[in-house]
Amino acid sequence: MGIRILIVEDEKNLVKLLRGYFEKEGFEVYEALDGDAALEMARKAEPEVVVLDWMLPGLSGMGVLRELRRFSQAYVIMLTARTEEVDRIVGLSGGADDYVTKPFSPGELVARIRAMLRRPRGGDSEARKPLELGELTIDPESREVRLRGEPVNLTTLEFDLISVLASRPGFVFSRSRLLERVWGENYFGSDHVVDVHVANLRKKIEEDPANPRYVETVRGVGYRFAKR
């Protein structure tokens, strides 16, 4: 069985084109033409990757993404014809892993998917024991994070990001290094995705995201996990 990938797109010609590319890559392809069908198929097929159009009839792509994140940790790439930066940020803030603006090269999309699938889960840290960092507990084996004993609902990417940062408290990771460690060395999108996902992570683990205790900004360089 190949990697299961779900295409959520109402343009039938584009679906046909992507299916051809994905099947040549050995992917097991599923498809849905609207949001409700997408959620039904996602529950049934349990895809590892979802290619999700922003503009869908009925339930929007963002609506699908919000519901999808309630039961799935699949990698999600948003397809959008919109070029405004705010739309990209909204998609990433909602739990998407990446975005591609239409028109795009199917080959580029395949390359991005391959890069995501190759990236190490939680970075390349050899430590597999739970990390106790203040009131945070990070368990690499179960891929769980707890804050004061309560589970924190993180996306796959958010968990990978905090795992890399927390693996070396006090060490400053540049954005480019985080892209390499978390998104994969073959990722070729904007490093702005790091800032968006750090902001999302802070909202979930920090009492005051504007004055973080855990994930600190090092201006002009990147981010570090605070020493405790």
Kinemage of the C-alpha trace (Angstrom):
@kinemage 1
@onewidth
@group {chain A} dominant
@subgroup {mainchain}
@vectorlist {calphas} color= white
{ca met a 1} P 0.000 0.000 0.000
{ca gly a 2} L 1.271 3.491 -0.870
{ca ile a 3} L 0.843 6.704 1.064
{ca arg a 4} L -2.854 7.550 1.276
{ca ile a 5} L -3.590 11.000 -0.121
{ca leu a 6} L -6.960 12.756 -0.286
{ca ile a 7} L -7.575 15.419 -2.940
{ca val a 8} L -10.315 17.878 -1.955
{ca glu a 9} L -11.010 20.013 -5.010
{ca asp a 10} L -14.132 20.903 -7.011
{ca glu a 11} L -12.301 21.446 -10.317
{ca lys a 12} L -12.625 17.994 -11.878
{ca asn a 13} L -9.889 18.586 -14.459
{ca leu a 14} L -7.435 19.501 -11.718
{ca val a 15} L -8.432 16.436 -9.701
{ca lys a 16} L -7.797 14.247 -12.739
{ca leu a 17} L -4.417 15.888 -13.334
{ca leu a 18} L -3.306 15.511 -9.708
{ca arg a 19} L -4.539 11.921 -9.504
{ca gly a 20} L -2.346 11.053 -12.477
{ca tyr a 21} L 0.746 12.612 -10.901
{ca phe a 22} L 0.100 11.075 -7.485
{ca glu a 23} L -0.569 7.588 -8.807
{ca lys a 24} L 2.696 7.720 -10.766
{ca glu a 25} L 4.376 8.435 -7.414
{ca gly a 26} L 2.786 5.317 -5.952
{ca phe a 27} L 0.262 7.156 -3.784
{ca glu a 28} L -3.110 5.614 -2.970
{ca val a 29} L -5.441 8.386 -4.120
{ca tyr a 30} L -8.880 9.358 -2.814
{ca glu a 31} L -10.914 12.370 -3.854
{ca ala a 32} L -13.799 14.568 -2.758
{ca leu a 33} L -15.492 17.408 -4.616
{ca asp a 34} L -16.934 19.273 -1.621
{ca gly a 35} L -16.313 19.783 2.064
{ca asp a 36} L -18.858 17.375 3.504
{ca ala a 37} L -17.678 14.574 1.209
{ca ala a 38} L -14.094 15.393 2.196
{ca leu a 39} L -14.756 14.856 5.898
{ca glu a 40} L -16.632 11.630 5.236
{ca met a 41} L -13.789 10.324 3.064
{ca ala a 42} L -11.137 11.448 5.573
{ca arg a 43} L -12.817 9.419 8.318
{ca lys a 44} L -13.125 6.398 6.055
{ca ala a 45} L -9.733 6.417 4.313
{ca glu a 46} L -7.613 7.953 7.117
{ca pro a 47} L -5.247 9.685 4.659
{ca glu a 48} L -1.727 10.662 5.634
{ca val a 49} L -1.834 13.713 3.344
{ca val a 50} L -4.737 15.988 2.390
{ca val a 51} L -4.514 18.415 -0.535
{ca leu a 52} L -7.279 20.857 0.301
{ca asp a 53} L -8.707 23.632 -1.870
{ca trp a 54} L -9.483 26.889 -0.051
{ca met a 55} L -12.645 27.627 -2.059
{ca leu a 56} L -15.167 24.768 -2.018
{ca pro a 57} L -18.937 24.585 -2.561
{ca gly a 58} L -20.785 24.354 0.729
{ca leu a 59} L -18.377 23.897 3.615
{ca ser a 60} L -15.253 25.964 2.926
{ca gly a 61} L -11.701 24.674 2.913
{ca met a 62} L -11.094 26.378 6.259
{ca gly a 63} L -14.224 24.741 7.644
{ca val a 64} L -12.969 21.364 6.463
{ca leu a 65} L -9.584 22.049 8.032
{ca arg a 66} L -11.094 22.957 11.399
{ca glu a 67} L -13.204 19.787 11.474
{ca leu a 68} L -10.369 17.633 10.122
{ca arg a 69} L -8.096 18.698 12.954
{ca arg a 70} L -10.602 17.315 15.460
{ca phe a 71} L -9.843 13.738 14.415
{ca ser a 72} L -6.847 13.674 12.048
{ca gln a 73} L -3.154 14.553 12.170
{ca ala a 74} L -2.733 14.239 8.405
{ca tyr a 75} L -0.383 16.634 6.675
{ca val a 76} L -2.507 19.314 4.998
{ca ile a 77} L -1.502 21.430 2.015
{ca met a 78} L -3.915 24.217 1.140
{ca leu a 79} L -4.522 25.135 -2.503
{ca thr a 80} L -5.530 28.741 -2.956
{ca ala a 81} L -5.977 31.210 -5.784
{ca arg a 82} L -5.690 34.011 -3.254
{ca thr a 83} L -2.362 35.820 -3.035
{ca glu a 84} L -2.900 37.991 0.038
{ca glu a 85} L -0.515 37.170 2.873
{ca val a 86} L -3.340 37.269 5.422
{ca asp a 87} L -5.101 34.363 3.715
{ca arg a 88} L -1.977 32.251 3.850
{ca ile a 89} L -1.535 33.051 7.527
{ca val a 90} L -5.166 32.145 8.260
{ca gly a 91} L -4.684 28.776 6.604
{ca leu a 92} L -1.507 28.011 8.526
{ca ser a 93} L -3.063 29.249 11.769
{ca gly a 94} L -5.936 26.836 11.245
{ca gly a 95} L -3.591 23.868 11.257
{ca ala a 96} L -2.414 23.567 7.650
{ca asp a 97} L 1.200 22.516 7.146
{ca asp a 98} L 1.832 24.325 3.886
{ca tyr a 99} L 0.085 26.172 1.068
{ca val a 100} L 0.434 26.356 -2.712
{ca thr a 101} L -0.942 29.275 -4.716
{ca lys a 102} L -2.729 28.552 -7.997
{ca pro a 103} L -1.604 28.187 -10.700
{ca phe a 104} L 1.081 25.752 -9.568
{ca ser a 105} L 3.221 22.956 -10.934
{ca pro a 106} L 1.974 19.464 -9.967
{ca gly a 107} L 5.634 18.469 -9.841
{ca glu a 108} L 6.287 21.152 -7.219
{ca leu a 109} L 3.324 19.908 -5.190
{ca val a 110} L 4.649 16.341 -5.311
{ca ala a 111} L 8.081 17.591 -4.221
{ca arg a 112} L 6.596 19.415 -1.239
{ca ile a 113} L 4.629 16.335 -0.211
{ca arg a 114} L 7.723 14.141 -0.495
{ca ala a 115} L 9.684 16.638 1.609
{ca met a 116} L 7.014 16.585 4.340
{ca leu a 117} L 6.899 12.798 4.380
{ca arg a 118} L 10.689 12.588 4.699
{ca arg a 119} L 11.013 14.950 7.578
{ca pro a 120} L 11.793 13.312 10.935
{ca arg a 121} L 8.958 13.225 13.405
{ca gly a 122} L 9.927 15.508 16.235
{ca gly a 123} L 13.365 16.221 14.772
{ca asp a 124} L 16.425 14.018 15.002
{ca ser a 125} L 16.834 14.069 18.750
{ca glu a 126} L 17.896 10.705 20.107
{ca ala a 127} L 16.234 11.287 23.460
{ca arg a 128} L 13.029 9.306 23.638
{ca lys a 129} L 12.238 9.773 27.324
{ca pro a 130} L 9.627 12.359 28.342
{ca leu a 131} L 11.068 15.845 28.807
{ca glu a 132} L 10.032 17.683 31.984
{ca leu a 133} L 10.381 21.410 31.316
{ca gly a 134} L 8.764 23.501 33.998
{ca glu a 135} L 5.043 22.801 33.851
{ca leu a 136} L 5.399 21.249 30.404
{ca thr a 137} L 5.898 17.553 29.693
{ca ile a 138} L 6.861 16.467 26.179
{ca asp a 139} L 6.667 12.741 25.449
{ca pro a 140} L 8.342 11.803 22.115
{ca glu a 141} L 7.086 8.204 22.237
{ca ser a 142} L 3.389 9.011 22.570
{ca arg a 143} L 3.789 12.381 20.828
{ca glu a 144} L 1.904 14.051 23.666
{ca val a 145} L 2.410 17.381 25.368
{ca arg a 146} L 0.935 18.145 28.766
{ca leu a 147} L 0.703 21.501 30.520
{ca arg a 148} L 0.225 21.235 34.275
{ca gly a 149} L -0.877 17.661 33.694
{ca glu a 150} L -3.521 18.532 31.108
{ca pro a 151} L -3.098 17.404 27.466
{ca val a 152} L -2.361 20.105 24.890
{ca asn a 153} L -3.924 19.557 21.471
{ca leu a 154} L -1.080 20.192 19.019
{ca thr a 155} L -0.950 19.589 15.299
{ca thr a 156} L 1.727 17.273 13.908
{ca leu a 157} L 3.865 20.222 12.887
{ca glu a 158} L 3.460 22.015 16.218
{ca phe a 159} L 4.595 18.900 18.068
{ca asp a 160} L 7.607 18.502 15.804
{ca leu a 161} L 8.487 22.162 16.311
{ca ile a 162} L 8.323 22.117 20.104
{ca ser a 163} L 10.238 18.817 20.193
{ca val a 164} L 13.119 20.298 18.223
{ca leu a 165} L 13.227 23.506 20.270
{ca ala a 166} L 12.954 21.690 23.618
{ca ser a 167} L 15.650 19.170 22.679
{ca arg a 168} L 18.280 21.868 23.385
{ca pro a 169} L 17.002 24.471 25.879
{ca gly a 170} L 18.899 27.740 25.506
{ca phe a 171} L 20.156 26.924 22.018
{ca val a 172} L 19.116 29.430 19.361
{ca phe a 173} L 17.605 27.822 16.267
{ca ser a 174} L 17.581 29.994 13.179
{ca arg a 175} L 14.489 29.938 11.010
{ca ser a 176} L 16.414 28.150 8.273
{ca arg a 177} L 17.567 25.477 10.710
{ca leu a 178} L 14.022 24.966 11.981
{ca leu a 179} L 12.800 24.664 8.405
{ca glu a 180} L 15.420 21.990 7.766
{ca arg a 181} L 14.755 20.081 10.991
{ca val a 182} L 10.945 20.297 11.020
{ca trp a 183} L 9.801 20.873 7.452
{ca gly a 184} L 12.633 18.913 5.826
{ca glu a 185} L 15.801 19.947 4.028
{ca asn a 186} L 14.023 19.926 0.677
{ca tyr a 187} L 11.359 22.420 1.743
{ca phe a 188} L 11.511 25.470 -0.486
{ca gly a 189} L 8.660 27.671 0.734
{ca ser a 190} L 8.860 30.888 2.764
{ca asp a 191} L 10.507 30.833 6.193
{ca his a 192} L 7.538 32.932 7.376
{ca val a 193} L 5.750 29.640 8.086
{ca val a 194} L 8.041 29.237 11.095
{ca asp a 195} L 6.772 32.485 12.647
{ca val a 196} L 3.149 31.509 12.083
{ca his a 197} L 3.545 28.082 13.678
{ca val a 198} L 5.509 29.491 16.617
{ca ala a 199} L 2.652 31.950 17.187
{ca asn a 200} L 0.137 29.086 17.081
{ca leu a 201} L 2.238 27.054 19.507
{ca arg a 202} L 2.507 29.928 21.958
{ca lys a 203} L -1.259 30.363 22.023
{ca lys a 204} L -1.533 26.781 23.269
{ca ile a 205} L 1.290 26.579 25.826
{ca glu a 206} L 1.866 30.125 27.070
{ca glu a 207} L -0.231 31.954 29.657
{ca asp a 208} L 0.666 35.205 27.913
{ca pro a 209} L 1.733 34.542 24.308
{ca ala a 210} L 3.006 38.133 24.012
{ca asn a 211} L 5.440 37.464 26.890
{ca pro a 212} L 6.341 33.796 26.449
{ca arg a 213} L 7.934 31.699 29.191
{ca tyr a 214} L 8.914 28.791 26.988
{ca val a 215} L 9.495 29.681 23.331
{ca glu a 216} L 11.550 32.867 23.203
{ca thr a 217} L 12.304 35.054 20.189
{ca val a 218} L 15.915 35.961 19.512
{ca arg a 219} L 15.545 39.014 17.308
{ca gly a 220} L 17.210 38.826 13.948
{ca val a 221} L 18.112 35.156 14.458
{ca gly a 222} L 15.253 32.818 15.347
{ca tyr a 223} L 13.888 31.049 18.440
{ca arg a 224} L 15.021 29.156 21.509
{ca phe a 225} L 13.388 27.162 24.272
{ca ala a 226} L 14.017 28.868 27.611
{ca lys a 227} L 16.296 27.177 30.117
{ca arg a 228} L 14.619 26.150 33.364
